[in-house]
């Protein structure tokens, strides 16, 4: 298998993502990592951050779907608790992803 280097635009794209939508900055770094991506994905911090990011909107979406299907008494529920849970989980996943990316990048630079 040939080794593909990280994209030369990785740092610029990550900074742009950080300015526009901060939770996506570590994801951009991962996406543009080339053949180092499996190394990043082997980090438990990165895997946990991705799992939290993917699972965090599930309760909020479940309430919205239940209301749309008429399964709730209120056709327009106000799931403020689930919304706050989503925001808190997004912040937590961003911290976990960033820590995992930074620690793995440090290990990769030491090994190189």
N, C-alpha and C positions, 0 to 999 in steps of 0.2 A: 504494500500500500504506500502510495506516495504521500509525502508530508506537504500539507498546504499551510503556508504561513498565514498569520492573522492579517486581516484586511488592513491596508495602510490608512483607511478612513475610519478605523475603529475608534480611535481617540476622539476625533472630531464628531462623529455621529453620537458617541456617548455624551459628550458635552452638550450637544444640541438637545438630545433627549432629556438630559438633566435639567435644562432650562425650560423645556416645554412641559414635560410630564415626568417628574422625577422617578416614580416607581418603575418606569421602563428603561432607565439608564443601565442598570446591571443586566437587563435582558438583552439590550443592544450589544453590550460588551460580550456577552456569551454568544450571541448569534454570529458576530463577526470574528470569532476566535479561531477559525480555521480548524486545523487538526488538534488544537489544544482543547476543543470543546468537551470531549469525553473526560478529560482530566478535571475540568471545572465541574462537570455534572457528577463526578464521583465524590465531590465534597458533600458532607452531610449538611452543612449550612446551606448550600445552594439547593440541594434536594428538598430540605425542609421549607426553605423560602418559596420555592416553586409550588410545593404542595399547599402551603397556606394561601398563596396568591390565587391558585386555581379554586380552592375550596371556599374562600372567604365570601364570595357572592351567593353561594348556594342557599342559605336561609332567606335572604332578601328576595332572590328570584323565586323561591318556593312560595312565599307569601303573595308575590305578584301573580304568579300562575294560578294559585288557588283562588285569588280574587277574580281573575279573568274567567275562570271556569265556573264561578258562582258557588264555590265550596265554602265561602265565609259569609257570615251574616252581613258584614259591611262590604258593599261593592267597591268602596274606595278606602281601603285601610291605610293607616298611617304607621308603617312599621319603623318608627324612629329607632327603636332598640336594635333592630337588624341592620339598619343603615349605619348606626354608630359602630356596631360590631364589624361591618364591612370596612369602614374607614380605619379602625384600629388594627384590623388584620392586614390591611394593605400596608400600613406603616410598618408593622412588625415584619412582614415579608420583605419589604424594601430593605430594612436593616439587616435581616438575615442574608439576603442575596448579596448585598454590598459587602458585608463582612466575609462571606464565602468567596466572592470574586477577588477581593483584595488579598486575602490570605493565600488563595491558590495562585494568584499572579505572583506573589512574593516567592512562593515555593518554586514556581516555574523559572523565575529569574535567577534564583540561587542555583538551580540545577543546570542552567544554561551557561 
